[in-house]
Amino acid sequence: MILLASASPRRKSLLGQLVKEFDILPADIDETPLLNEKAEDYVKRMALEKAKAASLLSCQSALPAPNRAIIIGSDTSVVLDGIILGKPESFEQALSMLRLLSGKTHQVMTSVCLYDTRHEHIAVKNVVTEVSFRRISDLEIKQYWQSGEPQDKAGSYGIQGLGSIFVEQISGSYSAVVGLPMFETAQLLQEVGIMPLQEISGE
């Protein structure tokens, strides 16, 4: 009944705490920000476009219609002073990003989109979390890069892993920083008749 439009193991793990059964159907989309697009608008657009792209893919898949009725798309961006920090493609990019984040407070924006294809119902929620970093040395950044963790992470760090040693304080949703805001996702599921506690408990 539910499709997760993401290949992220972190999102898979988080959604698995809310529902017992779901399929994964990641969709490749153009993630380039539009000219002068605000970070919040960008993240919401990405979550929506991922859900819609997964819906199109599902129509071409072997999944029966009931198995692709509800699609969840999500996107996370690290934002500093209105600038979106994407995923690093090299050590130099990671070094630049983590130098920018060092000793500062940045925002992590995570949007989640629920697309109920049965009724063409679309709902999007955006969650903004403030994350404060301690100062990080270039040596630490190099060592962190060599751990392999930053390579596929927005902003070049993962709060659920070794990157947590840089975090002095967080104000907002931890699960949203990891990749899927649990509170908001549960609300969206309840709006379409899926009750996470009932799903998991079986009662």
N, C-alpha and C positions, 0 to 999 in steps of 0.2 A: 504493500500500500504506500510505502514511503521510499523515495529516492533521495540519496544525498549526492548533490552535484559537486563532489570534491573527492580528491584522492588523498587528502591529508589524513594521516593516521591519528592525529590529535583530534580532529573533528569527528572521525569515526568513533573514537573511544568516548568522547563526550556525548554524542548522540546515543551511543549504546547504553548510556546510563538513564536515558529517557524513554527509549522504546526498545522492545526486544528484537524486532525484525525489521530490516530495511536493506535495500540494495544500494550499491554504489555505482554511480554513472558520472564520472568527471567529464566536464566539457571544456575544451580549449577555446578561449575567446581572446580577443585583442584587449590587453590590459593597459593600453596606453592612455594616460589621462588626457582629457580634452583641453583645448587651449583655455586658460584662465578658469578651469574647473576647480571648485572648492573641494577640499579633501573630503568633507562629509558627503557631498554630492557624488564624488567619485566612488567612495566605498559602497554607498547605497546602490549606485548604478551597477557596479561589479556584481554584487550579490544577486540583483535582479536579472542581469544578463546571463549569469551562470545558471540560474534556475530555468530561464527560458531556453537556453541552449541545450540543457539536459533534457528538457521536455521534447524538443525536436529530435534529439538523438534517440530518446526512448520510443518514439513512434516508429523508428527504423529498426529497433531491437526486437529480440524474441520475447521480451517481457510481456505478459498479458496485461491488458489495460488496468485491471484492479491493482497490479503491482507497481504502477507508475502514476497513481492518482494524485499523490501529494509529493511535491518536490521541494527540497530545502537547499538553498544556495547561501553561501556565506563568503565574506571577504574581510580580511584584516589588513590595516595599514598603520604603519608607525609614522606619526606626524610631528614635526618640530617646527614651530613658528610658521605653521601653515604649509610647510613643504612636506610632500610625501616621500618617505624613504622606502624604496622598494627592496627587492631581494638582491643581494650582491652577486655579481657575476665574476668577481675576482677578489683577491686579498686586498688589493688597493682600494676597491670600493668599500669593502667591509671596514678597512682601517679608517677611511674618510667618514663613514657613517658613525662608527663607534666613537671617534674623536668628537664628532658633533654632539653626540648624546652624553658624553662624559661630563659628570658633575652638573647635569641639567635635568629639568623635568620636561618630559614630552608626553604626547597623547597617543594612545592606541585606540584606533577607531575600528570597531567590528560591526558590520551590518549582517543581519540574517533576513533572508527572504523566504516566505512560505508561499508556494504557488499551488493552489488547489485546482487542478485541471478539470475536476468534475463540474465546477461552477465558475471557472475562470476568475477565481478569487485570488488576489495578490495582496500580501501584507508584508511590509518591510519595517524592521526596527533597527535603529542605529545606537550603539552603546559606546560611550566615550570614557576611557579610563586614563587617569593621570599616573604616570610612572616616573619615579625619581631615581636617577643613577648616581652612584658615588663616582669619584674621579677614577679613571681607568688609564693605566700606563700603556704605551705602545707595545711594551714587552708582553703585557697581559693580553692585549688584542691579538698579537701574533700567536701566543700560546692557545688562545681561545679558537682562533681560526684553524689551527692545526688539529684541534679536537674534532673537526668536521661538523660541528653543530650549526654554525652560522649560515652555511651555504644556501639553505632553502628557506631561510627565515626573513620575514619582513623586518627591516631595520637591523639586520645582521645579528639578531639574538633570539634565543628561546627562553622564555621566563620559566618554563616547566623543566628546564634542564640546567646545564652548567651556567647559563646566562643569568640565573637567579642570584649569583654571587655579586652581581653588579647593582642589584636593585635594593635601594635603601628604603623605599616606601612606595606603596601602591594605594591609590584612592579610586575605588570603583570595582569593576567586575574582574576577578582573576580569570575566570573561565573564558571571558571575552578576549583577554590578552592571549590566552592559549589558542583560541581560534573559534569558539562557539559560545555565545552568552547563554548559559543554562536557564536563567530566570526568564529571559525574553523568549527563548525558543520554546520553553514549556508553555508560556502564555499563548504563543501562536498555535501550538498544537492543540491546546484546549479549545481554542476558537473554532477548530474544525472537528471537534468531538473526540480528540485523542487525549486521554488522561494519563500522564506519565506514571503516577503512583499506581494506578489501577493496572497499567500495562506491565510494570515490573513485578508487582506483588501478585498479580493474577486474581485479585479479589474485586 
